[in-house]
Amino acid sequence: MKRVIAALGWLLCGGAIAFAQATDSLDSANQIAPSCRAFLARTSGSFGDGICLGSVRAVAVLDHLAGIVCAPQGAQTDQAVRVIVAYIDSRPARAQEPFVTLAREALREAWPCL
């Protein structure tokens, strides 16, 4: 039941876009990652920061509920943002894909549930 609720939540939060290839759309890593970098550098405080943080928190919470991502005890959102930005930066050829797709992959790789 927990997984069903998590899956429904994921779809409602934009998970459906993860299955379609983005062509540098507003939800692409190219569009959202710069706001995440600005957040980490504490140089922004803009609407884009909210998009970044909201996306990261949604992915982290929903994948945790689904038993896919197990962040370390006490992990903060900025740590998840760092993991995701590093993952995206190491895959520049995929930067046109949806941000949430790459965010999910990054968190699953960094903090898998064992």
N, C-alpha and C positions, 0 to 999 in steps of 0.2 A: 504494500500500500504506500509506503514511504517513497519508493521509487516511482510509482505512478504519479504521486503528487509532485515530486521533483521534476519529472518529465513534463507534466502539464505546465508547471511554472516556467520551465526552460522555454517551452514553445511560446508562452505568453510574453516572455521577456526578449523575444527576438531570436530564439534558437532556430527557427525555421530558416532564417537567412544564412545560417551556417552551412546549409546544403547547396546553396547557389553560389556560383562564382561571382565575385564582385568585380566591377571594372572601375576601380578607384571611386566608388560611391561614397556617400557620407558615412557609411558604417565600416569603411575599409581601415586596415591598419595604417595606411598612409595618412588618413584623415584624423584618426584618434590618437595614435602613438605620440605625435608631437605635443599634444596636451598632457599626456602622461609624463613625458620628459620635462615639460615645464612645471608640472606638479612636483616632481622629484627635485628639481632645481629650486623650487620655491620662488619661481620668477613670474608666476601668472596670477592665480586666484580668479580665473575666468570661468565662463560657462563650460568651456571645453574640459576643464578640470573635473567638473561635475559629471560630464559624459564619461570620462575615463574612469573615475572612481565608482560611479554607478554601475558601469559595465563590469569592472573588476569584481566588485562586491557581489553582483548578481551571479556571475560565473562561479565565484568561490563558494557562495552559500548553496547554490543549487547543486553543484557537483559534490559538495560535502554531504548534503542530504541524500544524494544518490549513492553515496559510498564510494565515490570515484577519487575525490581529492581529500587528503588528510593533512592539513597544514599543521606545522609544529605548534605545540602549546604556546600561546602568547604571540603568535605571528600577527603582525599588523598589516593593514591594507597597503602601506607603502612598500612593505617587503614583497607583497604579491605584485605590485606595480613594477618593482625592479626586476622580478623574475620574468614578467611578461615582456617588458621592454627589451631586456637582454635576448630573449627568445626571438622576438621580432627582428631586432637588429642583426642577429646571426642568420637570418633568412630573408635578405632583401628581395629576392625573386618572388616572394610570396606576399609582399606588402600590399598588394591590391586585393587580397582576400579579406573577408570580414574579420574585424578585430576580435570579435568574440570567439571565432574559430581558433585563431592563434592563441588567444588567452587561455582557452580550455586546454589546448595541447600543452602549453607552457606549464600550467599548474599541475596537470596530470603527470608530466614528466618530472617536475621538481618535487612534488609532494604526493606521490601515489599512496593509496591505501594498501597496506600489505596484508 
